[in-house]
Structures are given as C-alpha cells and as structure tokens.
Amino acid sequence: MLFDGKSMDKFRNFKKETIGKSWVIEDETIHLKTIKENGKSKAEDGGDIITTDQYKDFDFKLEWKIGNCGNSGIFFNVHEGDFGVSFETGVEMQILDNTCHPDARYPQHRAGDLYDMKECTFSTVKPAGEWNKIRILSIDGSYEFWQNGYKVVEFTIGDEEWNKMLKNSKFFDWKGFAKYDSGHIALQDHSDPVWFRNIKIKKL
C-alpha cells in the first residue's frame, strides 16, 4: 500500500521533503483541495506529489475521481535532478473530465490516454465525481494502461511506434522526457480538485 487512507508518508512534493497543505486526507482519500480565484480553480499550496521510492518494473493501481471539468494526471519514471517539474521527465496517463474540459477536444488528451502521444482504444472513463480504477503495468520498457477493467493503451519506449509518436508530440525536443527507465510516480496538481484512493504498487 502506498496510501492506506490514513497517512501520506510514502509521498512528498517534487523536490521537497514535505507535502503542500492543499493535499489533504479526506474520507480516506488523498484530495487536492482548491479554491476559486478570479473565476479559476487553484491550489494555494499544492504542487505535484511523488512517491518517496523509485520503481522500474511494477504493477501500479489506484482509483481516482475528478471534479467537474477537471484535469490531472499520473506520471511515472519521474526524475528530479535539474528538472523543474515532474512532467519534464515523466510519462503521463491522463486524468480528465472528458465531458467539458477543453483538452477533451484533442485525441491523446482524454482520460486514460498516453498524454499527447496515444489515445485509448475505446473510452471507459466514468463521469466527474465517480471513481475510476486504473492500472499501469511496466515490464522491461513496455507498458500497459488499464482503465475500469479494460486495457486501453500499450506501448514500448524506444521502438518504432514510440519514436514516431514522440516525433509528433510536444515532447520531441525535451531533453529529459522518457529518458529514464525507472523513477518516482507522481500525482499531478493541475489546479483542479482531484481525489485518489487505494494506491498500491507491486515490484516485478
């Protein structure tokens, strides 16, 4: 268990030893608490949180729900070093309210997608406010994304398909993106309310 509903001691903020006060435990979930300012949502003291440990081959599971029209994400193979944010290195499984967030207009930007690179084979996401079960499986550089019991994306970093997807994405000239075969797992602060629970990982 990475989160048992009671303690966030297996997480910390990116490049910090503490967790921002906007990340709270609520009803046995990790919740990013936000406020409205000038009509926009934001976390006063949030930032991405990452696992204290790093992982290479793993079977990772959690449940998430998102606020209305919200956006978040799960990153893996995240490195800190000279990088400023987790998405500079980490590959992302997208979290989104597909019904009304602007990103839903774009292929590869919807819930369960390999963000900006590969869209789900079919949509299995539930509406905002309802729980979604996901699984990310990592074995020797090959990955599977599962959402609500269905495998929705699979890819292998470095193969011909990956290189083509990378070339057509915004990450093509990013020096650290997907360059590491292990790292932290991150939960994103995208300024929208989001909840996580039943967070588990098995090293393979």
Buried (B, 14 or more C-beta within 10 A) or exposed (E): EBBBBEEBEBBBBBBEEEBBEBBEEEEEBBBBBBEEEEEEBBBEEBBBBBBEEBBBBBBBBBBBBBBBBBBBBBBBBBBBEEBEBBBBBBBBBBBBBBEEBEBBEEEBBBBBBBBBBBBBEEBBBBEBEEBBBBBBBBEEBBBBBBBBEEBBBBBEBEEEEBEEBBEEBEBEEBEBBBEBEBBBBBBBBBBBBBBBBBBEBEEE
